[in-house]
Amino acid sequence: MAILNPSEMLSVALEQALIGNEEGGVPVGGAVFHVDGTLLGAGRNRLVQEGNGSLHGETDAFRAAGRRPHWHDTILVTTLAPCWYCSGLIYQFRFRQIIVGDSVNAQGGTKWLREQGIDILDLHSQECIDLIAEFQQRRPDLWNECIGEV
Ligand SMILES: Nc1ccnc(=O)[nH]1
């Protein structure tokens, strides 16, 4: 089933974030789509679940999407603005577009990515904003661990 609507693409990532929240993890979800609307992979931050800080929502979705000759014809969707770690991934692999749910509670590398010519569509999703805001307030320790802050 092809999904071409950005909000529907974000819903796939949000569903992952909500699963992560239920699991007691950092509630950030991601998904990778081909520009034709095919879902290539979805994932969520699994720092807590897998005991592995490399598994951000974005990198877990990238991992689930497998191999491709290049990523220029794909869209990376994330419920929260990409951190610097994931911004490196985005810069390196040049996804066609990045769809972001929340850039209120974290900005990460979004300003820099835009300066590098990366197309970022910010949907300002209230659901994504509320989900992370609640988490950051409830578990500041986990949030800081996730992004390498003290
Ligand atoms: N954008 C993100 C920030 C923090 N953790 C994540 O998994 N993703």
The ligand as an SDF file (V2000), in Angstrom:
LIG
                    3D

  8  8  0  0  0  0  0  0  0  0999 V2000
   15.5340   12.6710   17.0140 N   0  0  0  0  0  0  0  0  0  0  0  0
   15.8160   11.8690   18.0650 C   0  0  0  0  0  0  0  0  0  0  0  0
   16.2570   12.3850   19.2500 C   0  0  0  0  0  0  0  0  0  0  0  0
   16.5350   11.5180   20.2630 C   0  0  0  0  0  0  0  0  0  0  0  0
   16.3740   10.1990   20.1170 N   0  0  0  0  0  0  0  0  0  0  0  0
   15.9450    9.6950   18.9410 C   0  0  0  0  0  0  0  0  0  0  0  0
   15.8050    8.4800   18.7890 O   0  0  0  0  0  0  0  0  0  0  0  0
   15.6750   10.5410   17.9280 N   0  0  0  0  0  0  0  0  0  0  0  0
  1  2  1  0
  2  3  2  0
  2  8  1  0
  3  4  1  0
  4  5  2  0
  5  6  1  0
  6  7  2  0
  6  8  1  0
M  END
$$$$
